[in-house]
Amino acid sequence: MNIAGKEQIIDIEKLRKDFPILSTKVHGKPLVYLDNAATTQKPNAVLDVQNVYYREQNANIHRGVHHLSETATFEYEKARGKIKNFINASDSKEVIFTAGTTAGINLVASSFGRTFLNSDDEVIISAMEHHSNIVPWQLICEERGAKLRVIPISDDGELLLDEFEKLLTPRTKIVSVVYVSNSLGTINPVKKIIELAHHNGSKVLIDGAQAVAHTKVDVRELDCDFFAFSGHKIFGPTGIGVLYGKAALLEAMRPYQGGGDMILSVTFEKTTFNDLPYKFEAGTPNIVGGIGLGAAIDYVNTIGIDAIAEYEEELLVYGTEVLQQVKGLRFIGTAKEKASVLSFVLDNAHPHDIGTILDREGIAIRTGHHCTQPVMQRFGIPATARASLSFYNTKEELDILVRGIEKVKEIFG
Amino acid sequence: MSEVNELYQQLILEHNKSPRNFKKLELFTHDADGYNPLCGDHYHVWLKLDGDTITDIGFQGSGCAISKSSASMMTSAIKGGTIAAAKELFEKFHSIIMTRIGDPIPEEKIEELGSLGALAGVREFPARIKCASLAWHALNAALTNSEKAISTESGTI
């Protein structure tokens, strides 16, 4: 597919062939996969590297002196280097492998919290956070006697920056906000948020789960203190993720979990912790996951994240246009800056019923509260139907979505 | 589309549009909440018992067509009957919607359910079975005077 009026940036039909699942059928219909905010599909490059690892390289890392262990260690650490370059961290030791975004946020909440949060300190999150960027902070605030503050959002689903500035006080130790909202699609002005927070002397964690596959991330340009994301939302395997953190901060923080790999020496009297990033990587990690994520990042780099962002923006504009014409459809999340997410409700049909009817047409969307119940409460709705895009989606698929919604309307009136 | 149409039968759509007993009871003896944390569906069920008889019943809340029509039909079916009859109906309903796809269900078993038989097709949609049983679990919680809100994820469905 060519991008209208421009030179062909990416050949979608060719790229779709890299993803075996995209040519499968669901209920006898060609799969139209529009649930990319939940998880993305995996290209052959990622599938193959995992297969090769288990068939030819499998060993535990960082300890064996034998050939396989050295190979596995080399591949795993090479993947860390790829991630470092992808997010433009200054050093691989700032790239901590985790189980995913949730694990990364929990690591920071727990470790930063137990090191720096004291009674009556404050943590700021926003009203559009995923539960994974709410609950860990509630838990640590309760434990440390700190208070949780919430930046409100507008009817369009945009953060109210004026209100954010009012919430910043000398007690604000950390601000933890989402880059791209999974339920609204809003791209938050994180650079501005980071500037304001730093001016106030507060640290900032960015939940980048929905951002990394859709927009260029440069942690040094953003100047964020922490950045968490998941491998499976950027065409990598599940169960692997990354927490970026500034080295000085990570060094000052107490460890999160104890175990093997995170120590230099252990006696019953005293344990000396390992250097970064291993201090935060207790136990045998998800080795194949890390290698798979490295392959996913290589794959994204071959297309180019800027080309992906440009094509997805065109898809989003097209999807917004065609869905807008559906009578009785209302978008939830109409921010000026949006990425990849089309969240909506229909008159007369509950999102769950929309999801079931679309499923029988081969269309996969997500329905429900998207783990953002406070967002649903903010908009006074129980749930939304959400189509979320990736670069392998096409305008034709969005047309199929619209026809599917018309079928929902035939049934529900 | 035939499969979807089998799920969304006219009776279900009609109960969804105009749910029966969709009201809060001012005078009640038992009540309970039912949540499905996976999708956010939520109903509250109120009961007025006179001895063993359910003299009045109401429900409110929000959810999909399957959960709402199931709640509506449930209230119609058990209002005026005994607790034992309501529990027996729940057992029958539950066993029908939990019947594995492909296993035959005798026609008379569906007929026994009355209008609730319209929901038998939900078994073909495993992700939606919890929708169909949500209000029933709230009813069960209300009848057993459980203090806690009942969740579709808190036990066997």
Interface residues (C-beta under 8 A of the other chain):
Chain A: H27 N348 A349 H350 P351 H352 D353 T356 I357 R360 T367 G368 H369 Q373 M376 P382 A383 K407 I411 F412 G413
Chain B: M1 E3 V4 N5 L7 Y8 L13 K17 L38 C39 G40 D41 H42 S62 G63 C64 A65 I66 K68 F125 A127 R128 C131
